[in-house]
């Protein structure tokens, strides 16, 4: 209470400094979502997507799947009260009542009538960068992942790198399908192509495999796309002599 006012000042949160609650071995998903959220160009493109004109059409055209419940979707998030079914306040909030009062819980249904990972990224980024919430329970994102990427269904431990590749593959497929849809408006088509270009520029690469015939010297080239590339550290970094390894720079070409 300040200057006789009955209203308490709401604690401020730095935009982007929003935690994602572990919903049961979902650290792999949370870590990837945090990384994607802090890629400036990637985040801004998804925040600009017009959900009403593009993403509903996107999901129905690509996946043809509907959320089980859509009547309550006007409220995309529910404020977390002090009494909760999640238990005794362990986790990111640390049991602090102030942190718990600044947490949002996504509904367990996707936040769109049609299931779309692009839609969920848009919605989640909006909340994470609103500066209003210290913690989010990303139920809608998790259940959308379960629906569209069945390999990650359940609460088993998963690999973050594999999740990133699967997520980007689905996002790319959604964008490509929507951008070519006949009923998508031209401004939205241009924006979707821009987002797709950003996704490909940041994450997409091409691997060239070349086979040379020893008899005629003919070269056969095969280009394969990839989302990630596993590289080993040079041999000098495998030795116990840390000083010699640290003196020389490690280049990608090695």
N, C-alpha and C positions, 0 to 999 in steps of 0.2 A: 504494500500500500504506500503510495507516494503522494504528498500534498493533499491528503485526505481523500484521494481517489480510490474507489473500491477495486479498480482494475489493475491487475498486475501486468507489468511489462513483459512481453513474450521474449524469451532468450533468442538472440540472433544466431544464425548458422551461416557460415561462409558457403556460398554456392559451390556445389561440387564436393563439399566435405560431408557427404552423407553415407552412412554405413549401410550395408546390406546384411540382414540377419541370416545366419546359417539355419536353414530349415531342415537340416538333417543330412550331413555329408554333402552339402551343396556349395562348399568352398570353391570347387572347380568352376562353377557357373558364376559365382559372385566375383571372383578375381578377374575373369574375362570381361564381365560387364563393367567393372570399374575401369579396366584398361581402355575399353572401347569408349566409355563415357568421357575419358580425359584426352581422347584424340580430337582436337579442336574441330578440324574440317569434317571428320566423320560425324561428330555429335551435331554440329550445326546443320548439316544436310538432313539428318533424320528429324531434327526439330522443325524443319521447314516443310516437311511433307504434309500435304492436306489430307487428313484422314478421311474426311467426309467424301471427298471426290475420288481418292485413289485407293486407300488401303482396304476399305470394305470390299471393293471390287477385286482388288488384288487377291485377297484371301479366298473369296468365293471362286474365282477363276482358277487359282492354282491348286488349292487344297480341297475345296468343296465341303469343308467341315464347319459345323456350327457349334457355338458354345451351347451348353445345355440350358443355361439360363441367361436371358438378356434383359429382363424387365427391370433389373436394378442396376443397369450398367451406367446410368447417369452419374452415380457416385462411384468413381473409379477406385477410390481408396477409402478406407475406414480408419478413423483415428483410434489409436490404441489407448485404451483406458488402463487404470491401475489393476483391475481384475482381468485376467486373461487366461485362456485355455492353454497357452504355451508353457505354463509352469512358473517356476520360481525366479524369474528374472535373471537367469544366467545367460551369458552370451555377450553380444556387443554392448548392450545397455548396462551391463554390470549390475543390474538390480536398482539403479538409481531412479528415483521417481521422476526427476526432472527429465532424464533422457527418455524414459518410458512415455511421458506425456507429449514428447515430440516425435513419436514414431508413427508411421503409417503402415497399415496392413492392407496389402492388395487382397481383393476378393479371390476366392479359389477358382473362379471362372475367369477366362480371358476377358480383357477389358474391351473387347470388340465383339460384335455379333458373330463375325467370322474370325477364325483363328489365324493370326498373322504375327510372325516374329518381328516384322518391320513395325507393325502397330505397337507391339509391346515395348520395343526399343524406344520408340517415340514417346510413349507414355511414361516409361521409367526415367528417361533422360529429363523430361519435363519436371518431374518431382525432385530428382537428384540435384538439379541446378536451380531450383526455385528459391533456395535459401530459407526454407520454412521447416524442413524436417531433418533431424539428426540421424534417423534410422528408418529404413524401409524393409518390410517383409515382402519379398517379391514372389508371392504365391502365383499371381497370374502369369508371370514369365515362366516360372517353373512348370506349371501345368500345360502351358503352350508348348514348351520344350518336350514334355512327355508325349504330347499328342503328335507332334511333327517330327520328332527325332526319337523314335521308340527305344533305341539302344541306350538312352540315358534315363529311361523310366525307372522309378524306384529310388531308394535311398542308399544305394551302394556307392562306394568311392569310385570316382571317375577321373580321367586324365584331362587336365585343362587344355592342353594343346589339341587333343582330339576333339574336344567340345568346340574350340574356336573354329577349327576347320569345318565341322559339321554345321555350325551356326552360320558361318559366312557362305557356305554352299547353298543353304536354304534361303538366306537373304538375297543372294544373287539370283536364284531361280525365281523368287517372288517378284523382284524388280524387273527382270527380263520379261516375264509373262505379262505383267501389268503394263509395261511400256509399249507393248505391241497390241494391246487390247483395243478393239475398234471404238468402244464407247468412252475411253479415257480422253479427257479434254487435252488440247494441244499444250497449254501451259503446264499441266501436270505431267504430260509426256516428256517435256523438256526437263522438268525438275527430276523426274525419275531417272532419266538418262544421265543427268548430272550426278545424282547420288550413286548410280551404278558405276559411273566413271571413277568417282572417288573411292569406292570400295575396291575396284580393280587396281587403281593406282597405288593404294596403300598396301594391299595384301597379295595381289595376284602376281605371279611370275611365270616364266616359260623356261622349260628345261630342254635344251637341244641335245639330242643324241645323234651321233654321227658314226656311220659305219663305212669304212673305206675298203674297197675290193683290192686285194694284193695283186691280182692279175692285171686288171685294167685301170686301176686307180680311181674307179668311179666311186663317188661319195653319195651315200643315201642319208638324208636328214629327216629326223622325226622330232617334231616340236610337241611337247606335252606340258599342259598347264599344271601349276601347283600352288597351294596356299602356304605351305611351309616347306622348309628344306633343312634336314638334319645335317649338321657339320661337326666334325671332330676337331678338337684343339690340336695344334701342331705338337710333334713329339717332344719338343723342348719343354712344354708345359707339363709333361708327364714325369719329369725328373724331380728329384728332391731339392735341387738347387734353385730355390725361388728367386735369388738375385739375378741369375743369368736369364731366367724366363721373363722377369719383369723389365729388364733393360730394353729388350727389343719389342717393337709393336707387333700386334697380331693382326694381319690383314685378311680380308675375306678370301682373297685368291689363294691363300695357303690351304 
